[in-house]
Each structure stands twice: as structure tokens, then as C-alpha cells.
Amino acid sequence: MKWVCGYANAHGGKERLVIESRFSTDRHDYFFEYLLERVLDFPNILELNTTASQDTKSFNLLLFIFPRYLKLAMRKGVYKTYIQNLYNDSNVKGTIDVVRHIRKNTPFVGKIAYNQREFSYDNYLMELIRHTIEFIKTKTYGNKLLNIAKDETSDVVKATNGYEYSDRRKTIMENKKNPIRHAYFYEYRELQRLCIMILQHEKHQISSGNRQIHGILFDGAWLWEEYINTLIGQLFYHPMNKGGKGAQRLFADNVGLIYPDFISRETELRTVADAKYKPSGNIRNSDYFQVLAYMLRFDAKKGLYLYPDSNETENLELRLNRGSTYENNVIPRDDILIVKCGLRIPRNAENYGHFKKQIEDNEESFITQLLNYL
């Protein structure tokens, strides 16, 4: 299930972009902002209700994923590649550039113009990243945003001694002509694309011809699941199907790939939990079959559905039946329990700080409830 992340309407030649979650109960969608802050380290400076026109540019969410992409890329170390440097001095070490030598050194004053191919950290890609960093710094929230990747930002600045603001256009063009292709530097390729989009933000936000709006689509189910993991990660294992981590199998001989959301670390009284980004009433049918299959696979006697609750719904305990209607002997079992356990989403918060305090209190109550079922 995808996050309901936006909708566009035409009103007098302008578009209005609204990004909100289905569990928003306030005029401001503090819940969505809170999830972004907890999961992706987005600082709380988003204005998710913006008017887009040629005079009022839509808010550029791309800036807020830059620190994350920078961190991923810099895990491979500072990018280093061969570049062609131009020199004009008396210590000739490369190929003499005759045309440039005549232009610069006539009359001859003891210098030689030459070119040298060198393996350097200060290259077109690192310069592009530096230009992006300097662009973000011009925003009122820039320094706070870059603090998320403080060490990586510092490494980029140290590596780019040749940075000049006036070279921005040339740097962008050079990177567009030379995309990173090596598979090992895949993360740098993604970062390169992002930097170009950010630095050409006007073209990517609103087109002057077709009036297109570019944005980001969030997977609400994934965002909710990763948020829950920040709360209960010490109590549960968390297999991740998107990253291919923690895969389990239903059957022997490597058959039946499954990724339960959460498997309790407690082995004697095992519990499985499923994060559901939907109301309690919408958790039904195939959802039940899925968790029951996980419970059978891991010898668990308890299963949990963890969902966002904006209606102050009481936890619903479901006991598995035994018997058959044909023999008229259907009774609930005492040993198999499934619980719909909601984390209450604050309503009518005065501001984001107030919302954050309320939901942090609700998180404590939520964890206490879970402990009672483990």
C-alpha cells in the first residue's frame, strides 16, 4: 500500500500540491513529518502544503534526501578518478600544450604550458557534490540539514580545494556528460543524479512549458514499518525484504521465501508481529492468514498487528477457534492469541512540539502494552 503523498488540482492556472497521511487529524500533518524525522532524519522544517506557480516555486523535497544519499555514497570512501590538469610553470611533467603555451607565454618568460593526467580526489564529481553542499548552505535550514551528514560534508570540503562558485554551470555540464558507470560506485551514480537535479531545481520543480511538478513518492507501509522498528528493535528481529536481509523459509530445501516484519528475540515464548499501515477495521482476511502462517512457522502462540490508531480504539484480542460448524463444536482456543495493538496518533496538537511530546508519551504506553503480550 502506497502513501497518499500528494494531489494536484488546477485552480486559475495554478497547481496546489498537498502531501498528507491518511491518519492526519490536524490542519497540519504532524504525523507525516514525525515519521520522516524518525526514519529518514528529516529535520522538522517541512511545509507540506504549498502553492506552485511560476512566481512561487514548489518546495524542493530533494534537498532533504541529499544527506542520506551522501552518507551511502561516502561509505565507499571519497571518490577518486583521473582528471586532466592544466599547468603553466617551469616544472614540466606532462604533455606540452603548444597552443596554450604560445598564447600565455609570449614573449617567453621561463614558463611552459603543459597538461598532466592525475589521479585526484578533487574531480568533477566531488566538485559537483561541493556545489550542492554550498547551495544547501544558502537555505535558512541548510546547516541543520547538513549536520545529519556532518563528517561526510567535511570530507567533501577538504577534498575540493579547487572549488569556485563561478564554475557551477561548467561542473554541472561536465557531470551530465560523464555519468558514473562503474557498478561498484552505484551509490555515487545516484548521488550524482540527485545533485544535478538539486542544482537545476527550477527546471525540475516546475516546467515553463508543460507545467509539470516533480516530487517524491513515499511508501507509507515501509515508512510505518521502519518507524515501528525504531521503537521495538531491541525486542524483535526485523527482517527487511527491500534490502534482502533476514530472509526466512517456510519449508526445508530452501523453499518458501518469507519476510515476517518482526520476530521476537524471546525464543521460549516466541511472538511474531506485523506492522500494518491501515486502520484496525481494515486488518482482516489475508492479513490473518499471513500472521497465522508465520506463527505456525516459528512455533509462536501470540501474534500482533501494530497499526496507527487515530480513533482511540481499544486493543482487540482474537482467539483462534477449534472445532467445526459441521459438528457444532466451535470454541475459542486458550493457547493461540492474535492482538490488534494500535499506537495512538495525537489529535488537535497546538504545534509540532506539542505533537511530538504527545506521541512520545503514547510510544511509552504502546511499548508497555507490547511487553504485556511478550
HUNORRA-V547596 format. One record per run of one state. SS is the DSSP state (@ for helix, = for strand, . for the rest). FROM is the first residue (numbers start at 1). TO is the last residue. Records with the same first field share a line. If there is no record, write none. Layout:
SS=FROM-TO / FROM-TO
This chain:
.=1-6 / 12-13 / 19-29 / 41-48 / 53-61 / 75-80 / 90-94 / 97-97 / 105-111 / 121-123 / 138-141 / 160-164 / 178-182 / 200-200 / 207-212 / 214-219 / 233-235 / 238-239 / 241-244 / 246-247 / 252-254 / 259-261 / 265-270 / 277-279 / 283-285 / 298-301 / 310-315 / 323-330 / 345-351 / 374-374
==7-11 / 14-18 / 49-52 / 81-89 / 95-96 / 112-120 / 206-206 / 213-213 / 236-237 / 240-240 / 245-245 / 248-251 / 255-258 / 262-264 / 271-276 / 302-309 / 316-322 / 331-344
@=30-40 / 62-74 / 98-104 / 124-137 / 142-159 / 165-177 / 183-199 / 201-205 / 220-232 / 280-282 / 286-297 / 352-373
